[in-house]
């Protein structure tokens, strides 16, 4: 332990069901803190929190704060994320009572200070890279504490509690709060303009990432990313494109659309040929970033190698959900044009290579995309169109606002109109409401379609509720249920 400071004995999370908030809550609960939280949306996450003796309020009324004070007194801490607006009733009541209020990043900063840390940031691949690092640590018998922005297959949850030396977590750059962290090892996967609701332009984002990089004791960054190469100094570099003057290189030699065989080098010295059992060249980059972090942390490569064959993508990262009516269902969190390109590239390779998924050899690519935020759609609608136009059939749902106010003239049809300019004959459906999706899928998809569902909002829940049947969390063939 680096420090012995403590938080107040009771901590209340506003919006505890979020992937980042729930992980923090569980880590603190497992470390002896009394925890409560509120969330308006019912979920399996809330059920699991309640099973771990966390008191859950299923409203966000100001009376919740009074109930907490009756039991715990005023020596409590209120935790919020950037998703919680200033007019939130619980937050307003906490301010009225002058209670201590922290942003979620301050809680993560506290946990980072308790152990040696590996903190992963970047525009894309944070969850995958931190999942890989956590997995490799575990197989090397260096069981870490972990706070991950997705479900880690090894743990079947988004966190791990350990008395081990290291903590592994993501540093979300979306609101700039990552500059509060002081990691032992920092990883930056890549850098391009994202989160345009917070950053004015790319330079604004670069300034934030420079501040983060300067607070890392050791820094590992992606040489293949031009924005990092030109703006970040004093780093260990990783690459999947070159070996010369690179600290950690993983050069692809063969790919079948499902796994990649690559040569691994350290400081230009050939180490081994390894097989990364996940698809996508971007995931090869995430893999070498993870290997580099493990090496800098002092793990021998022979111990790292024990876990490489066991690498799996986290949930909602090109996740094969199974089949429905002889169609393959894939789910991906992609919500930025670069991420959509990456997911479509994997799907296209699978179709081209005639890879057999779920005992089906797909022949067509069908994309279902839910745009995330009006600001992102306004900024990137042309790039979205270019990416989605690589499909054989496209469904675009209404925009998931993520709490943003609607921007006049910006909708899913903004993307659809751009696609029509690029590819007039492509079959495209821009939905007025999500309830229409079921009938369109019934009418327009065919057997041996690969249906790729993309978005960072609730598109996965919508598709589950509309047409996917689950038994023990696995898809089975069946009739569409309206």
Secondary structure by P-SEA (a helix, b strand, c coil): cccccccccbbbbcccccaaaaaaaaaaaaabbbbbbccccccaaaaaaaaacbbbbcccccaaaaaaaacccccbbbbbccccccccaaaaaaaaaccccccaaaaaaaaaaaccbbbbbcccaaaaaaaaaaaaaaaacccccccccccccccccccccccccbbbbbbbccccccccccccbbbbcccccccccccccaaaaaaaaaaaaaaccbbbbbcccaaaaacccccccccccccccccbbbbbccccccbbbbbbbcccccccccccccccaaaaaaaaaaaaaaaaacccaaaaaaccccccccccccccccccccbbbbbbccccaaaaaaaaaaaaaaaaaccccccccccbbbbbbbbccaaaaaacaaaaaaaaccccbbbbcccccccccccccccaaaaaaaaaaacccccccccccccaaaaaaacccccccbbbbbcccaaaaaaaaccccccccccccccccc
